[in-house]
Amino acid sequence: MKHLLFSSLLLLSLSAFAEVKPKSDAPNFKLNDLAGKEHALNDFKGKWVVLEWFNKDCPYVKKHYGSNNMQTLQKTFTDKGVVWLTINSSAKGEQGYQEAADAEKTVKELKANQSFLLTDASGSVGRLYGAKTTPHMFVISPEQKVVYAGAIDDNSSSDPAVIPQSKNYVADALNAGMAGKAIAVATSRPYGCNVKYK
């Protein structure tokens, strides 16, 4: 009974979130990076942007970072001028929360290649976008339209061995969009750990 009640509350709380859908305007936000510098989404108008929700302790995040899949994806596209914003919406005291100094160590240990890791301990930006899982991915066009929202790929297993056979939705959306082509899959169901909101 407790489990059913918790599941119902979780579904209600998730359904209460905003849900950013493809073709909609990407909501502007401001967050600080690990050096304390503020970044606004609007600062990156004219560039492709990826939002990646992150929790270092989530097995699904470990799947993509432990295999170097996420770092490779980040480098491939940041080398092409894409702005990659990794966002940690874990609340203080919750799984995955880190102070800036510890988060900086994590970035170095993982050899991550994002443009910035942004802290969202209040969860305001996560809720603004309806980010439900880690990872939960969004691709934003230079016109600041959401063109993809959902999972990183089409295989929800936490086993990194499945990655080579998986269809990477984020890479496909960026490659198509940057080439001026239609994006075949603009939305998918995100998978991973629940974002650890307060």
N, C-alpha and C positions, 0 to 999 in steps of 0.2 A: 504493500500500500504506500509506504514511504517512497519507494522507487518511482511508483506511478505519479505521486504528487510532485516529486522533484522534477520528473520528466515534463509534467504539465507546466510547471512554473518556468522551466527552462524554455519550453516552446513559446510560452506567453511572452517571456522577456525578450526572446529573439525576434518574435513577430512584431514587438513594439519598436524595434529599431527602424531607422530609415533604411531604405534599400536603394542603393544607387544602381541604376540599370543602364545597359548600353544605349547609346544615342542621347543620353541625358547630359546636361552640363555637369562637369566635375565640380563638386562643392569646394570652394576655397577653404584653406585652413592655414594656421600658423603653428609650427612646432619648433622646439630647439634641438639642435644636434648635440653630440657628446661634448663639444667645446663650449656649449651654451649659446651658440649663434642661432638666431631665429631664421627660419625659412618659411616662406609662404608658397603655396602651390602656384599662385599667380606670378611669382617670380620667374617661373619656367614656361610662360606662354611662348609659343613658337618652337617648343621642343617636345619630343615624345617623352612621356613620363611613365614609369612603372611604380606602383605601390605594392609593397610586399609586407604582409603582417607576419611578425616574427616572435618566437618564444624559444630561447636556446634549449630549454629542457623538454620540448615536445618531441616525441619519437618521429613524427612526420617531418618536422623541421630537420631533425638529425638525419633522416633519410636523405634529404636533398643536400645538406651541407657535408655530412659524413662521406658522401660519394663524390663530392666536389661538383655536383650537378648545378647547384644554385650559383656557386662562385663562377663557374664557366659561363653560365647564362648571363650573369651580371657583367662579366668582362666583355663577352661578345657584343653586347648592346651598348654598354657605356663607351666602348671604343668607337662606336658608330654615332656617338653624341646623345644617346638616350640618358635621361636623368633617372637614376634608380633610387627610390626612397624606401628604405626598410623601416618599418614602424613597429615599435614595441608598445602595445597597449596593456601589458600586464600591470595591474595595480600593485602598489606597495604592499608587501606581505604575501603576494600571490606568486604562483609558479612563474618563473621567467623574468620577474622584476629584477632590475639591476640598477645600481647607482652608476653614474657616468664613467667613473674610473674602472669599475669591473666590466662594464659594457665595452669599453675601449680594449680591454684585455681579450674579451671574447672575440671581437672583430679581428684582432691580430692573430689569435689562435686559429680561427676559422679561415684566415687569409681571404676574408670577404672582400668583394669588389664593388659594393654598392657606392653610390655617390655620397649618401649620408645615411646614418642610422639616427632616427628621430624618436624622442621619448614622448609617450602619450599616456602617462600613468593615470591621468584622470579618466581616460577612455573616451574622451569627447570626440576625437577624430574617428576612432574605431566605430563608435555609435553613429556618427554622421554618415559614414560609408556603409554601415551595416556589416562590418567585418565580423565574421562568425568563427573563423578557424585560423589556425596557424599551420601552414601558410594560407592566406586568402589573397588573391592577386587581382590587380586592376591595371589596365593599360589605358592611358589617356593621350589623346591626340594633341598636336600642336595648337589646335583651336580650343583645347581644354574640354573636349567631349570624351566621355567614357566610351571606349570602343570594345573593351573586353572586361568581364567581371566573372570571377569564379576560381576554379582549381588551377594549379600549375599545369596539370596534365590529366590524362584520362585513366590513370590507375591509382586507386585509393589504398592500395596495400602500403604498409609501412616498411616493406622489404626493399632495400635499394637495388636488389638484383633485377627488379622489374623495369627500372628506368630506361635501359637501352631500347626496350620494345614499346615504351609508352609514347603517346602522341603529346607533344608539349604545346599546349594551347597558347601560352604566353609568347613563345618564339614564333609560332605560326601567325599570331595576331600582329606582332611587330613586323615580321618580314613582309606580310601582305600589306599592312597599312603604310609602311615606309616606301613600298613599291607602288603605292597608289591603287592597290587592288582591293577587292571586297574581302572582308574577314569572314571566313567560312563558319567558324564557331565563335560567336560573340558573347556567349554566356554558358556557364556550366555550374554544376553543384560543387561548392567548395568542400574539401575534405581536410581532416586534420584534428588537432586538439581544439576544444573551445577556447576562444580568447578569454584570458583570465581577468575579466572586468571585476571591479569592486562590487 
